[in-house]
Every structure is written in structure tokens, then in C-alpha cells.
Amino acid sequence: MPRVTATERPDGSTVIEWRPVAQSAVRGYTVYRMDEFRGSFVVRLNAQPVAGTAYVDWPETPRAERRRYYVVAVDALNEEGLPSTGAYSFGLP
């Protein structure tokens, strides 16, 4: 996966963006958020693969003081590839 960026917006949401994978078999992307309260908790943010190269994480769900986002490419068989490197949006280590 190419590099992922996560940007906090003034409304409390976070925009996660990435470049598309060069493989034609990719049908979309899954976005994960790792919340760190005093341990790590991983949350899958989208039920279906995202077709584009951006996703908005809205602040409706409880979020931790430190958040990291990962993006994973999904192929035609719904198999996930390797995750991207983490992109921090809040509470850098």
C-alpha cells in the first residue's frame, strides 16, 4: 500500500487519503482505525470496500486520545492485502 495521510478537520472529522494501488485486480480499500486508550483496539471503519482513495472518519463513535489509520487493498475475491503504514491523526507518540 502507498503512504496514507490522516488530517483532522475543524468539525472533528478525520480525512484519510491514499494513492491507488497499481494493480488492476483491486476492487476497493478497507480502512481501519487503531485507538490507543491504554492498550490498542482496532476498529474496521467501512463495511464495504471504498472505491475511491479517501475516507472520512466522523466523530460519532468514541475515539481514543491517540489514533492511527491503516488502509488495506481488497481484491476481486474480497481478500485483503498487506496494510499500509500507520498514519497518525491525533496524539502523536
C-alpha positions as CSV (number, residue, x, y, z in Angstrom):
1,M,0.0,0.0,0.0
2,P,1.2,3.5,-0.7
3,R,1.6,6.1,2.0
4,V,-1.5,7.1,3.9
5,T,-2.2,10.5,5.4
6,A,-4.8,11.4,8.0
7,T,-5.8,15.0,8.6
8,E,-8.0,16.3,11.4
9,R,-10.6,18.9,10.3
10,P,-12.2,21.7,12.3
11,D,-15.5,19.8,12.5
12,G,-13.9,16.9,14.4
13,S,-13.8,14.5,11.5
14,T,-10.6,13.0,10.0
15,V,-9.9,12.6,6.3
16,I,-7.8,9.6,5.4
17,E,-6.3,9.7,2.0
18,W,-4.0,7.4,0.0
19,R,-2.8,6.8,-3.6
20,P,-4.4,3.9,-5.5
21,V,-2.6,0.6,-5.8
22,A,-1.2,0.0,-9.3
23,Q,-2.8,-3.5,-9.6
24,S,-5.9,-3.8,-11.7
25,A,-7.4,-6.6,-9.6
26,V,-8.0,-4.2,-6.6
27,R,-11.8,-3.6,-6.2
28,G,-11.5,-1.2,-3.3
29,Y,-10.0,-0.5,0.1
30,T,-10.7,-1.2,3.8
31,V,-9.9,1.5,6.4
32,Y,-9.0,0.6,9.9
33,R,-8.5,2.8,13.0
34,M,-6.3,1.8,15.9
35,D,-7.4,3.5,19.1
36,E,-4.9,3.6,21.9
37,F,-6.6,4.1,25.3
38,R,-4.1,2.2,27.5
39,G,-3.8,-0.6,25.1
40,S,-4.7,-1.0,21.4
41,F,-8.1,-1.5,19.9
42,V,-8.6,-1.9,16.1
43,V,-11.8,-0.8,14.5
44,R,-12.9,-1.5,10.9
45,L,-14.5,1.7,9.7
46,N,-16.2,0.6,6.4
47,A,-18.4,-2.5,5.9
48,Q,-17.9,-2.5,2.1
49,P,-14.6,-1.7,0.3
50,V,-14.2,2.0,-0.5
51,A,-13.9,2.5,-4.3
52,G,-12.0,5.8,-4.1
53,T,-8.9,7.0,-2.4
54,A,-10.3,8.9,0.5
55,Y,-12.5,8.2,3.5
56,V,-13.9,10.4,6.3
57,D,-14.0,9.2,9.9
58,W,-16.8,11.1,11.6
59,P,-16.6,11.8,15.4
60,E,-19.9,10.0,16.2
61,T,-18.1,6.9,17.6
62,P,-15.9,7.2,20.7
63,R,-12.3,7.7,19.7
64,A,-9.1,7.5,21.8
65,E,-6.6,10.1,22.6
66,R,-4.2,8.6,20.1
67,R,-5.5,7.4,16.7
68,R,-3.7,5.7,13.9
69,Y,-5.3,4.8,10.5
70,Y,-4.4,1.9,8.2
71,V,-5.6,1.2,4.6
72,V,-5.7,-2.3,3.1
73,A,-6.4,-3.1,-0.6
74,V,-9.2,-5.6,-1.3
75,D,-9.1,-7.8,-4.4
76,A,-12.0,-9.2,-6.6
77,L,-12.3,-12.2,-4.2
78,N,-12.7,-9.9,-1.1
79,E,-9.2,-10.9,0.1
80,E,-7.3,-8.2,1.9
81,G,-3.6,-7.5,1.2
82,L,-1.0,-6.1,3.5
83,P,-1.8,-3.0,5.5
84,S,-0.3,0.4,4.8
85,T,2.0,2.0,7.4
86,G,0.0,3.8,10.1
87,A,-1.0,7.5,9.7
88,Y,-1.5,9.3,13.0
89,S,-4.2,12.0,13.1
90,F,-4.2,12.9,16.7
91,G,-1.9,12.3,19.7
92,L,1.4,11.6,18.0
93,P,3.7,9.3,20.1
